[in-house]
């Protein structure tokens, strides 16, 4: 069996990229699914890196929170869509399980195929579940704050995401509860893009601001932040495209566009037809 994966968080702090040995199977098997970029060598080992949002989008659907009292206390209210992040040891554990579960044979060519593979990983009998997240696994990002007077109007638009606690987004009903509890978490984090700093959150034309505005526009929860956060689970469950129309890769731009199209897909037959034509043009392997 291969040695455990070595994962290192590197800069910049807004995207929180994770760096991996360039020749590791996790990298070489997913080159079409992520925006891999060369990173500085570590200990003489060449590295490739992808952003935190892509790692969440691609690899965390099977994760779930430990349900011990200590784990619940650690997650409420600190862990939300603007702060959620794992430390390097936790990432290494989760991603080693993904790599060693049969990734070489699966050879996924789309994000949906990768997710299907992860859902089907068979864990050794009696072994601890590597996808269960414990209090010691967190390496949270800064909490939402009002910011400077100039930043406040922009930051206020994403405050509702800081009220969306991770527990409220974990799927607890079958069949997803057993194989993809974090399917909604992965979906929305993939669409949000960089959120690791107040400066990143305050960029008006950012992926975060665009996606937050899209969620607000289509939410059934109303305009108040608390209601928006409370309805986010339902909103995300509703915003789903058929598998054959889903984005093939996990980049924030593709995931944000998929979420936007998923909302439009349910509006009317005309919108559905327009979305289908657009998605065919985007994902058809010309």
N, C-alpha and C positions, 0 to 999 in steps of 0.2 A: 504494500500500500504506500502511496505517496506520502511524503512528510506533510504535516499540517501547513496550511497556507499562511504566509506571512503578509499581514495587511498593515499599512502605515498611513495614517491621516497626514496630509500635507497641506500647504497653502494654495490659494488664498482662502481666507476664513469665510468669505461669503458663499463659496461653492463647496467648501470642505471636501476636496477630492480625496479618494482613497487610491493608494499606490500599491501595485502588485508586481511580483517578478514577471518580466515580459514574456518568458517562455512557459509560464504556468498554463495548465490546461484550461483554467477558468478564463484566461485571456484569449488564448488561441482558438477556443471553441465558440467565442461570442463576438468575434471581431465585427460581424455584420449588425449586431444588435445595439452596440453602445458606441459612444463617441470617444474611443480610446485615444489617448495622447501620450507621447513619450514624456517621461518624468526623470528627474535626477536619479542616478544610480544610488543604491543603498548597499554599503558594504561591498562595492564592486559589482553588484548584481544589477543589470539593466532593468528598468521599471517602465510600466505603463500605468496610466491613471484615468479614472472616470469620476465624475461628480457624485456627491452624496445622493442627489435626487435620482440619478440613474441607478445607483446601487439599490436604493429603496424600491424603485419601480420594478427593477428586473428580478431581484433575488429575495425579497422579504415576504412574499404572499403567504408563505407557510408559517411565518413567525406568529407567536401569540404570547400574551402576558401570562406570567405565573399568577395563579389565583390565591397565593398565600396572603394573609393580612399585611405583611410587610411589603409585598410587591404592590398591592393595591394602594397602600399609603404612599409609596414612592411615586406612583404614577398619577395620583390625584392631588392637586390640579397641575402639577409641574410639567407633565409630558403632553404636549399639544402639537399641532401641525407646524408651529414656528420654532419649537424647541427640540423636537424629537431627534435623537442621534444616539448611536451606540459607540462604545469605546473599541479600540483596535482588537482587543482580545475577543470581544463578543462578535465583531465582524468576522474575525478569523474562524471562530467556531461555526458560525452559520454558513459561511461561504465554503469552508472545507467540506461540510456536509453536502452542500449543493454539488461541489466538484466531484466528490467521491461516491456519489449515489448512482453514477452511471452516465455522467455527462458526455464522455467520449463516444459512447454508443448512441446517445440521443441526438447529438449533433444538431441542435435546434437552429433553424434558419429564420424564425420569426419570434417575436416576444411571446406570442400566444403559445408557440411550441415549447419555449423555455418554461413558461408557467405550467403547462401540462406536465412536462417532465418533473418539475419540482413537486407538484402535487402527487405524483406517483412514486416518489422515492420511498423505498422500503427500509425502515430503520432496523438495526440489529435488535433481536429480542432481548429485553432486559436492559438495554442501554438507555442512558439519559437522553431525553429529547433535546437535540442541539438547537432547535428552533424556539424553545421556550425562553422568554426574556425575563431576567431576574433583576432586582434592584441594583446589583453591582455591575450590570451591563451598560447602564446609561452613561453617556457623556454629553449632557444636554447643552444646547446652544442658548444664547442669551434670551431672557424673557422679553416679550413685547413691552415697549415703553412708549410714552407719548413723544419723546424726542424733542428736538429744538422747536421753537415756534414756527420756523419755516417748514419743518418736516411734519408737523402735527396733522394737517389736513390729509396728507398722503398716507401716513401711518394709520390714521383712523379708519381708512378704507379696508385694512387687512386685520383690524383688531379681532373680528369675529373668529378668525382662524386660531387665535390664541385661546379662545374659549372652547374650541373643539377638542376636548380631551380624547386621548388615544383610546381609552376604554369605550367611549361611546361609538367609536368607528370600527371596533373589532367585531367581526361577524361571529355570532354565537349560536346560530342555528344551522342544522345540517342541510346539505352536504358540505357547504363551504367551511363550516366550523372545524372540520377535521382535516381538511387539506389546504385551505386558503383563508385562514382567519383574518389576515391582513390584506385581503384583496382590495378593500377600499382605501386603506392606508397607502398601499403602494401606488394605487391609481392617482390619488390626489397629490401626493408628494411628487410623483413623477411629473405632474402638470405644473406644479408651482415653481420649480426651478430654484435658483439661489435664494436662500432666506437666512443665511448664517450671521448676518450683521444688521444693525439698524440702518446703516447706509444702503445696503442692498434692498432692504424692505421699503425704503423711502424713494426708490427710483420710480418715477412716474410711468415710464414706458416699459417697465420690466415685465418678465414673464409672470412673476408673482402678482403684480397689480392687474395685469390683463386677465389672468385666471380668476382672481378674486372678484373682479367686476363681472365676469361671466357667470360665476356661481351666484352672485347677488341678483343678477338679472333674471335668472331662471329658478331661483329658490321659491319654495312654497311657504317659507317661514316668515316672510315679511321683511321689513327694513331694519328692525332692531337687531343689534349684534347677537344678543343672547338667543333670540329666536332663530337667527340664521345658523348659529352653531348647533342649536338643537335639532334643526331639520336637515343638517348636512348629510347625515347617514342616509336618510330617505332620498335626498336629492341625488347623491352619488349612485345609489342603487338604481334610480330611475334613468340616469344618464349612461346608458349602455348601448353599444353598437353590436350587431352580429359579428361573430368572430372573423368572418371573411372580409369585413370592412375595417378591422382594427389596424392601428399602426404597426408596422413590422419592427420598429426600433423603440428604444426607451428614452430618447432625447427629450428634454423639456418642451421643445418646440413641437415635436410630433405628438407628444402626450397632451399638451395643451390644446392643440388643434383637434385631436380626437375627442376630447371632452366637450369642446364647443360644438362639434358636429353631432355628438351624441345627444345633446340638449335639443338641437334643431331637428334631429331625426324624428322626434316624438310630437312635433308641433302640428304638422298637417301632411297630407299626401304629397302636396307639391314640394314641401321642404324635404320630405323623405326621398323623393326622386332626385332632388338637387344634390342632397348629401351623397346618395349612392353614386351619382355620376362623378362627383368630385372625388370621392374615395377611390373609385375605380381608376381614375386618372392618376391619383397619388401613389397607389400601391401596385398597379399593374406592372409587371416586369418587362417593360418594352425592350 
